[in-house]
Amino acid sequence: MMEKDELIRLLELFSKGKLGLEEMAEKLRSPGVDDLGYASIDTLRSGRTGIPEVIFVPGKTPEQVTGIAVRMAEKGIPVLATKATPEVFESLRQMIPDAIYNPVARTIIHQPEKPPMTESYIAVVSAGTSDMPVAEEAVVTAGFLGNRVERAYDVGVAGIQRLFNKMDLIRGARVAVVVAGMEGALASVVGGLVDKPVIAVPTSAGYGANFGGLSALLSMLNSCASGVSVVNIDNGFGAACQASLINKL
């Protein structure tokens, strides 16, 4: 399915005589791939999956990220770039001045038309302040996808009474994203206290034996709490996408 904004743009061009019948027909039968040479943009992903193409920044040059974002904006596709550096943002905003950078989440957003927000909400729960970059990536992504989000931060098991003060908020959510580094125990604790799906996100926060998040990942995968699923290390984006699909069922 073609993006609504792109379809409207094509129909306007056709109605004004700026797009011929043959060209219009060719665009409508397009497979939904916009080839830039260094990137192939999936222009129909949102219609298929409910989640549009998103730019993962690491490994791409600022020029490449900017080029992809500009083409997406031209096609009416909202832009979300993750794991973005200030250098990449400076390059991108030269072409898209109203793009917004979140330095904590390390995200860039260009979304002229905000989606309607859900009445139900996603709770994003983080163990420590060091986990905030990953938690905020989840918050930004969930909001970008049209979800109401509530935060419960710095409620890790080292001071577990802090978690109990947030339990009403967490239990009221349709789904909880739980972000934790170190030993990653928070996901199991939350999973044992709520009757909603819990999506666990291990982070790379921790000392040497944390092995860059591997210890938290293994702890979460071995959780004895029912209803806990796990995404990859530092993948706040992926957790938010899954939570959004659950929240909108």
N, C-alpha and C positions, 0 to 999 in steps of 0.2 A: 504494500500500500504506500502510495506517495505521501510525503509530508503535506499536511493541509496548507501551510504557508506557501510551499513551493507550487502546489496545484493552483492556488489562488493567483500567484504571480504569473504563472503560465497562461491562465485564462484571461487575465487582464491584458497581457501582451497580445494575445490572440484577438481579443475584442477591439483593441486599438489598431489592429492591422500590422503590428510590429513582429508578428510571428505567423508564418504561413501554415496552411493546413497540413502539408506534408511534414514540416518541421515539428508541429504540435503533435502529430500522430507518432512521430519517431521518439519524441521525449516521453510521451505517455507509455510507450512500450519499452522504455529503457529498463535495464536490469537493476537500476538503482545503485550504480557504482560510478563515482566521479573520480577519474584517474588523474592524479597530479604528477605522476612519474615516480616520486619518492613515497607516495601514499595513495591508497585507494579508499575513498570515503564511502561508507555504507549509508547512502542517503535515505534508505527505507527501513532502517533498523527499528526506529521508534514505532512505526506502524506494525511491525512483526512482533516485537518483544515488549513494547511499552517503555523501553529505555533507549535513548538515542545514542549515536556514536559519541564516544568520549575520548579525549586525547590523554594518553599516558605520556608524560613529558620526558622522563629519563631515557637517554639514548638518542633523543632528537635534538637538533640544533635549534636555537631561537628562531631562525629563519623558517625552518620546517614547521615548527609549531604555529608560527604566525600565519604561514601560508595555508595550513589546514584550517585554522580558526577562521580566517577571512573567507575561505570558500564555503565553510559551513554556514557562516552568517549570511552570505549571499544567497544560499539555498533556503534560508529561513529555519535552519537547524540551530537550536540553542547550544551554546558552547560551554562545555565544562572541561577544564584541563586539570589533571591531578599531579601531585609531586612536583609542582612548578617552582622555579627559583625566581628571585626578584629580577635577575637578568632576562629571563624569558618574558616576564611580565612587561618589562620596559620595552622590549622589542614589539610585543603584541599590541600594547596600547598606542603605539605610534599609528597603527592601522585601525584599531578599534578603541577609540578614546574612552568610551563608557564601560569598558571591561572592568571588572572588580577583582582585586587580589586580596585573598585572606592569608596573611603571613603565617598564622598559626597552622591552619589546615593545609597551607601551600597549594591552594586552589585558585584558578582563574575562572570567572563566570561572565558570560555575556548572554543575557536572557531578557530581551526587551519585553516579551509577554510572559508574565508569571503564571504558572499553572494554578488552578484552584486547589486550595489546601484541603486535605482530608480532615474530617471531624475527629476520627480516631487518631492516635498518635503513636510514634515510635519513641521509646525511651533509650537514650544513649547513656550508658553507665561506664564510668572509667575508674580504674583502681587508684591511680596516682596522677599528679600534675604532669609527670613526665610522659604520661600516655595521652595527653591532650591533643598533640598534633594528629594522631590517628583517630581519636574520638571526634575531633572537629572536622576531619575529612568526611567521616560518616554523617555528621550533622549537616554539613554543606550539601553533600550529595543527596541526602534524603529530602532536604528542602527544595533542591533543584528539581527533584522528581515529583514535587507536589505533596509532600508529607508534612504534617505538623510534627514537631520534634520537641521533646522535653529532655533536659540534661540532668544527670546526677553524677557529679564529678568528685574525685578524691574520696572515694568510699571503700578503699581496699581493705583486705582482711587484717592488716596490721592494727587497724583501729575499727573493728567491725561494727561497733556501736554507731558509727557514722552511716553505715548502710541501712540500719534499722530506721533511722530518721527519714529515709527516702523510700521506704517500702510501699507506702500508699501510692506514690507517684509511679513507681515501677510496676506495681500490680495493675494499675489502671491502663497501662499501655496495651496495645494489641500485640506487640512484639518488642523484645528488648535486645539491643546490641550491647554486649559487655566487652569492654576493652581493658586488657591487663597485660603487663609485662612481668618481670621477675619470675615467680613460679606459676602465675596464671590461675590462682585458686579462685578468684572472684566469680568466674563463670559458673563453676560447680555450685558455689554457695547460692548465687542467684537462681540457678536452675532448680535447686532444691526448695525454693521458697515461693515460686510463682507457677501459675497454671497456663502460661503463655510461652510461645517459642522463644528460645534464647539463642542468639547468634554470637558466638564467641570469637573475639579478634585478639590473637596473641600479638604483642608488640616486642620490638627489639630492645626495649628499655630494661636494663639490668646489668649486673656485674658479669665478670668473665665467664662463669659457669652457666650463665643464661644462654650462651652461644648464639647471640644475636637474635633471640626470640625462640630458639628451638626448644628450650626447656618449657616455656609457656605453651608452645604449640602442642608438645607431647602431653603435658598435663591436661590440656583442654580436650585433646583427642581421647584421653583415657578417663574422662569424667564419668562418674557413676550416676550423675543426675540425669534423669530422663528429659528428653526434649531439648538437649543442647547440641547444636551443630557448630562446625568450626570452619572458618575461612583461613586464608594464608596469612603469614606474618605481615603486620603493618597494613593490611588490606581493609582499611575503613571504607573505601569505595565499594568493594565487593559486598561487604556486610550490609551496607545501606541499600544497595540494589536488591538484595535478597529480602531485606526487611520491607522495602517498598512494595514488592510483589505480594508479600504476605498481608501487609496492611491494606492493600487495595482489593483483596479477594472479595 
